[in-house]
Amino acid sequence: MKILLTGGAGYIGSHTAVALAALGHELVCFDNLSNSSADVIERVESISGASFPLVVGDIRDGDGLRQAMTDHGVEAVVHFAGLKAVGESVADPVRYYDNNVVGTLALVGAMADCAVKTLVFSSSATVYGQPQYLPLDENHPTSATNPYGRTKLMIEEMLADIAAADPAWRIGILRYFNPVGAHDSGMIGEDPNGIPNNLMPYISRVAGGRLPELSVFGADYDTPDGTGVRDYVHILDLAAGHAAALGALAKLDRPLSIWNLGTGQGYSVLDMVAAFERVNAVKVPYRLSPRRAGDVASCFASPDKAKAELAWEASRGLDAMCASSWTFERARAMRNTKA
């Protein structure tokens, strides 16, 4: 298929591009480069041996989206574009609602105008809110503990309404848990502009000397060591989940499907620090800090539905996550030195 990747130059989008190209799909990247770089596309092309046209545009620009779909004969969309930092969303919710919710509304409007009705949406486990039971399955009640999660939940509900109104749609909602790691080549990985909001790139930058220490937000949760527990899934496994979802949507006789993408295993922040130090023989200085607004104590998936319906399950463990993250950090430092 010819597929538009919104946010395709970003962390998850770039790895998914590699996975989809390996299956023979033709891809177009639509990205405003607010938290990514155009040279990521060049590295994706180098890894895959395929060409990826980059359309620089904002997800809220319906005319720009329609033009990109028309120009490139797009048949399906994988929607990654969005703001994703919990703390930032608490401090600036209007920006999050505008970018994430209004942007997705512009996207589905443009898709409808172009008769493109296959969509995979990048959602999040944050839509489960405060867990009522663990592991979290797709039938768990939804809610939100922060504006970022609320934007994802609003988008999910909007997509459900669209699918109910027009059964010609094929919409797959992927509820990610915590993507980490990098491509084995070290050429692409999680490299946000500014200070990272996610744990693994922060650990990597501390280990590499770019940041002085890791702040561990919350050491008094009801968890084995007091720090937050999350389900970390390798980015290459996550990318494979998108490819599997696209394949399934073409076969399933229903307009809307929801799948968790996680491992089913939870690790604490201090577990992650210890594993990174052990696997890579480095030190990661840290300090314990107060809890961050909007966070929950524990969150991990039941991936059973994805295994049954997508024939997908995570295959890479914690050591691979830590090793590939460090490989990317060192490769990034070498590229910058040469530049």
N, C-alpha and C positions, 0 to 999 in steps of 0.2 A: 504494500500500500504506500501511498504518498501521505506522510504524516507530518503535521505541524507540531513542534515541541515549543510550547510557551515556557520561557525560562530555560531554554535548552542549553544555554551556556553556563548554567549553574551547576552545583555539586551533583544533585541527583539527575538532572537533565542530561548532563554530559555523559555520565556513565550509562544511562539508559540509551542514549544515542548510539553508543558503541554496541550495546546488546541488540538493538533493533537493526542496525546496519549489518550485523553478522547474519541476520535472517533475511537480508535482501530488501528491506524496506528503504524507500527513498525519503529523506528527511529534510525538513526546513526548520531552522531555529528562529524563533521570534523572541527577542530579549531586549530590555532597555539597558542592560549592562550595569545596573545600579549596584549589584553585589557580585559581579563576575567580570570577565575580561574577554575581549574578542579573540585573544590568542589561545584561549581554551579550545575554540573551534578548530584552530589549526592543529592542535595536539590531538583532538578527537579524529580529525582527518588522517593524521599520521598513524594513529593506532589502527584505524579501521580500513584505511585505503579507499575510503569513499569521500565524496564531496558533500559538504553541508552548507548550503546557502544561509547566510545570516541576514535577517531582517531586523534592523535596530528599531524598536518601537515599544510603545507603552501598552500594557494589556487593557487599559481603559479606552484606547483609541479604536473604536469600532470600525471606522473607515479604513484604518491601517490594517486591521485584521482581515477585513473583507478583501482588501487588495492583495494581501499575501496569499490568502486561500485561493483566490481567482488566478493569480499569476502562476501559482505553482501546482494547480490542480489537486489541492488537498482533499483527501478522503476521510481522514480521521485526525483527532487532536489528542495529544497528551498534555495535560495542563499542570505545569509545575509553578508558573509565575506567581509569586506572592511573598509578602513579608512574613517572617516566621519567628521572631524573637519574643518570648513570653514577657520578659521584663519591659522591653520597649513598648509592647502593646498595652501594658498597664499604664505606662507613662503617657502614651500618645494614641489612644484608641481611635480617634477620628481618622488618623492616617491609615490605620489598619482596615477599618471598615471601607474607606474609600478605595484603597488599592485592592484588597482581597475580594470584597463582596461586589463593589461596583465594577471592578475589573472583570470578574467572572460573568457578571450580567452582560457586559459588553461582548464578551467572548461568545456566550451561547446565542446572543442575538445575531452576531455575525455568522456563526455556524448555521443557524436556521436560514438566514438569508442566502447562504451559499449551498444549502441542501447537504450540509455535512452533519451527520447525526450520530457519529461514533465518537465517544469521548471517554478518556480515562482521566480521572481527577485525583490529584495528589492531596489526600486528606491526612488526618493525623489521629493518633490515639488520644489526643487531648479532648476529642469529642465525647469520650466516656466520662469526663469530669472526675469527681472523687469516686474511686472504685468502690462498688458495693460488694464485689466478690472478685477473686482472682483464681485462675487467669481470666482475662477479659475476652469474651467471645462477642460475635457480631450482634447477639441479642441483648447484650448488656444495655441498660437504659443510657441514653445520651444526655449530656448537660455540659457545662463549661465552667472552669474556674478562673478564666482570664479572657481578655478580649481576643487574643489570637485564636484560642480554641473556639470562641463564640463565632468568629468569622468562618471557621471551617464548618461548624455545625450549621450556620445559616446557609452556607453554600450547599451542603448536603441536602438540606430540606428544600432548597430551591430546585436542585436537580431532581429530587423525588417528585416535586410538583410538575416539572417539565415532562418527566417520563410518564407520569399518570395522565397528563393531558394529550400526549402524542406517543403511542406505543411504537412508532417507527424508530424512536431513539434507542441506542444501545449505549448505556452509560455504566462504566465501572468505577466504583469509588474504592480507592485503596487507602486503608487506614494504617499508615506507617507507625512503627514504634520508633526506635532511635537509630537512624542510619549512621554508620561509622566506617572507617577504612578508606581504601583507595584502590585504583586500578593497579594491577601487579607491575606494570611498567614504571610506575612512579610519575607518569606524565600528567595525570589528572587526579584530583582529590579534592578534599574540602579546604578551600582557601578563601574565606570571606574577607572582604575589605574591612579594615579597622580591627577592633578587638573582637575575637570570636564570641558568639553567644552559646555555642554548643561545646560539650565537654571535650571530645577527642581532639579537635584542632587546637584547643587551648592547652591541653596536656602536651601536644606535640611542640607547640611554640615555647612552652616552658622548658621542655627537655632540650630544645635546640637553642636556648638562650635568648630567644626573641622577647620573651616575657619573664619577669622575675619569679613569679610563683603562681600557683593555682589557688583561686578562692573556692572553697567547698561550701556551697550555700546550704546550711542546715546540718547540724550534727546531733539533733535531738528528735529525729523521726522515730517512729515505732518500727525500726528495721534492725537487722542483726548488729550493725555497727553504728547506727544512728544517722547514717547518710542516705540520701535518696536512692531507691532501687529502680532501675529501668531495664527494659528489654532492648539490647543493642543488636542490630542486624547489619551484616556486612553489605556495603553498597553494591557489590557485584550480585549478591543474592537478591537485593531489592530491585536492581535493574532487570534481572531475569523475571521477577514478578510482574513487571509492566508488560514485558513481551508476552508472558503467559496470559495476562488479562486481556490484551488485545486479541489474541487468538481465540480465547473463550467467548468474547463478546460476539464474534462472528457466528458462533454455533448455538449460543444459549437463546432460547425463545422467551426472553423477558427483557423489558426495557431498562431495568435497573438492577445492578448487582453490587454487593458490598463484600469486601474481603479484607481481613487483617493481614499485614505482612510483618511478621515478627518471628522470633525463635521459640518463644514459650519459656525462656530462661531469663531470670532477672539477676542483674549484678549491681552492686552499690558503687557509688563514686570512688570509695577507697579501694574496692575490688579492682576497678578499672586502673587506678593509679598503680597499684601493686603489680598488676599484670603487665602494664606498659613498661614498668621498670625492669621486671624479670625478663620479658621477651627481648627487649632491646638493650639491656645492660646499661641503662641510663638512670639518672636521678630526676625526680619530679618534685621539687619543693612545693608544699601547700600549706595553707592556713585555713582553719575553720572559721566560717563567717555565719552571720544570721541567715535564717531562711529567706528565700526569695519569694516575693508575692506571686501567688497564682500556681505554685508548685504543689504536687501531691507527694506522699511518702513513697508509694510503690506502684508500679505500673508494668505489667507484662502480659503477653498475648496468649490466647489460644489460637494457633495457626491451623487448626484442623480443617476449617472450611476451605482455605486456600489449597491445602493438600488434596482434599477430595475433589474440588471443582476445577482447579487449575493445574493439578499435578505438580504443585510447587511446594518446596520446603527449603529452608535455609540449610546450606551445607558447610559454611565456613564458621569456625569457632572464634573464640576470644583471642587466641594467639594470632590468628591470621588478621584479625581486625587491627591489633596493635602493631604487628610487623609491617603491614602495608601502609598504615598511617605514618610510621616513622620513615619508611622508604620514600614516601611522597615528600615529607618535610625536608629530608636531606637532598632529594632531587631538586626541589624548589630552590633551596639555598644555592645549589650549584648553578642552576639556570640564572639566578639573579647575579651571581658572581661573574658569570660570563657576559651578562648584559652590561 
